[in-house]
Amino acid sequence: MSNVPANLKYTKDHEWVLINADGTVTVGITDYAQTSLGDVTFCDLPKVGDTFSQHDTFGAVESVKAASDLYIPVSGEIIAVNGEVNSAPELVNKDPYGAAWMIKVKPANAAELAGLLDAAAYTAIL
């Protein structure tokens, strides 16, 4: 069974979302996603200042088995990018909910957060 922390929100595309106290969100891929991909070998992430609409592709993760697009869970501006996952993509396999966060976003429409899945709903689709 995959690790699905109760304090996070999730997408059907296997991204996790941490809603920060300042209203920004931190995004990464779930334990289920990294396990399904296998050994992650490359991460392609956006630049700070890039803007996206909800569900747009914001990057990609590649592994020895497959490549997978990353979909932004909320419209907004990228305010931080975790460069460590670019230089050490194996972090995604080792610590998907911690050191391997991918982006931080300033949401353009906080109401979009209401459509994310809680841990129970995400577990039900796995």
C-alpha positions as CSV (number, residue, x, y, z in Angstrom):
1,M,0.0,0.0,0.0
2,S,1.3,3.5,-0.9
3,N,2.1,6.1,1.7
4,V,-0.7,8.7,1.6
5,P,-0.2,11.4,4.3
6,A,-3.5,12.7,5.7
7,N,-2.3,16.4,5.8
8,L,-2.0,16.7,2.0
9,K,-4.4,17.1,-0.9
10,Y,-4.1,15.0,-4.0
11,T,-4.9,15.0,-7.7
12,K,-6.1,12.1,-9.9
13,D,-2.8,12.5,-11.8
14,H,-0.9,11.6,-8.6
15,E,0.4,15.0,-7.6
16,W,0.3,15.9,-3.9
17,V,-0.4,19.4,-2.7
18,L,0.5,21.0,0.6
19,I,-1.5,24.2,1.4
20,N,1.0,26.5,3.2
21,A,-0.1,28.9,5.9
22,D,0.6,31.9,3.6
23,G,-1.8,30.6,1.0
24,T,0.9,29.3,-1.4
25,V,1.0,25.6,-2.3
26,T,3.9,23.1,-2.5
27,V,3.5,20.4,-5.1
28,G,5.3,17.1,-5.7
29,I,4.5,13.6,-6.9
30,T,3.0,10.9,-4.7
31,D,4.6,7.8,-3.3
32,Y,2.4,5.8,-5.7
33,A,3.6,7.7,-8.7
34,Q,7.3,7.3,-7.9
35,T,6.8,3.6,-7.2
36,S,5.0,3.2,-10.5
37,L,7.7,5.0,-12.4
38,G,10.6,3.1,-10.9
39,D,14.1,4.7,-10.5
40,V,13.7,8.4,-11.5
41,T,16.5,9.5,-13.7
42,F,15.5,13.0,-14.8
43,C,13.1,15.8,-13.8
44,D,12.1,18.7,-16.1
45,L,10.7,21.6,-14.0
46,P,9.5,25.1,-14.9
47,K,11.2,28.4,-14.1
48,V,10.3,30.8,-11.3
49,G,7.8,33.3,-12.7
50,D,6.2,30.9,-15.2
51,T,2.4,30.9,-15.0
52,F,0.0,28.0,-15.7
53,S,-3.7,27.3,-15.7
54,Q,-5.1,24.4,-13.7
55,H,-4.3,21.0,-15.2
56,D,-1.6,22.4,-17.6
57,T,1.6,20.3,-18.0
58,F,4.2,22.0,-15.8
59,G,7.0,19.5,-16.3
60,A,8.0,15.9,-16.7
61,V,9.6,13.1,-14.8
62,E,11.6,10.3,-16.5
63,S,12.6,7.0,-15.2
64,V,14.3,3.9,-16.5
65,K,10.7,2.5,-17.2
66,A,8.7,5.5,-18.4
67,A,8.2,9.2,-18.7
68,S,5.3,11.0,-17.2
69,D,4.0,14.6,-17.5
70,L,3.3,16.6,-14.4
71,Y,0.1,18.5,-14.2
72,I,-0.4,21.6,-12.1
73,P,-3.2,21.2,-9.6
74,V,-4.0,24.9,-9.3
75,S,-3.7,27.9,-11.6
76,G,-1.0,30.3,-10.6
77,E,2.6,31.6,-10.7
78,I,5.6,29.5,-9.9
79,I,7.4,31.1,-6.9
80,A,10.0,28.4,-6.2
81,V,11.5,25.4,-7.9
82,N,13.4,22.7,-6.1
83,G,16.6,22.6,-8.1
84,E,17.8,19.6,-6.0
85,V,15.5,17.2,-7.9
86,N,17.1,18.4,-11.1
87,S,20.6,17.6,-9.9
88,A,19.6,14.5,-7.8
89,P,16.4,13.1,-9.3
90,E,16.7,10.0,-7.1
91,L,15.3,12.1,-4.3
92,V,11.9,11.6,-5.8
93,N,12.2,7.9,-5.0
94,K,13.8,8.4,-1.6
95,D,11.6,11.2,-0.2
96,P,8.6,12.1,-2.4
97,Y,6.8,14.0,0.3
98,G,9.8,15.9,1.7
99,A,13.1,16.7,0.0
100,A,11.6,16.0,-3.4
101,W,9.0,18.7,-3.5
102,M,9.0,20.1,-7.0
103,I,7.4,23.5,-7.1
104,K,5.7,26.2,-5.0
105,V,2.8,28.1,-6.5
106,K,1.0,31.3,-5.7
107,P,-2.5,30.3,-6.6
108,A,-4.5,32.6,-8.9
109,N,-7.8,31.1,-7.8
110,A,-7.8,29.6,-4.3
111,A,-11.3,28.2,-5.0
112,E,-9.6,25.5,-7.3
113,L,-8.1,24.0,-4.1
114,A,-11.6,22.8,-3.1
115,G,-11.6,20.4,-6.0
116,L,-8.6,18.4,-4.8
117,L,-8.9,15.0,-3.2
118,D,-8.3,14.3,0.5
119,A,-6.2,11.3,1.5
120,A,-9.3,9.0,1.8
121,A,-10.6,9.9,-1.7
122,Y,-7.1,9.5,-3.2
123,T,-6.6,6.2,-1.6
124,A,-9.9,5.0,-3.0
125,I,-8.7,5.6,-6.6
126,L,-5.4,3.8,-6.2
